[in-house]
Amino acid sequence: MLSATVAYAAGRTLIEAFYNINDIVINSTSKMSTDNKPFIYNGTTYAPLRFDSENLEYGVDWNSSTFILGIIRPALMRKRQGRIWGG
């Protein structure tokens, strides 16, 4: 069964997104986010990047002055503790 939601995206464009993803499994363990559920729009699956990355033990940094998103390997994360990626 497909469940859909209709929402307005940037520019007031009407989109229809399907929230019929049952689970996210990482290393054979259920890891479905309850806060930000993944959805399908126009044949592409969108998943919460921070939730998925952190469950794979990667770091996520957002630099608001350069608008750069960084996904950092665990070993590099330990080296960069306290620094903002791209800064």
Secondary structure, DSSP 8 states (H G I E B T S, - for coil): ---EEEEEEGGGEEEEEE------EETTEE---SSS--EEETTEEE--HHHHHHHTT-EEEEETTTTEEEEE-HHHHHHTTT--TT-
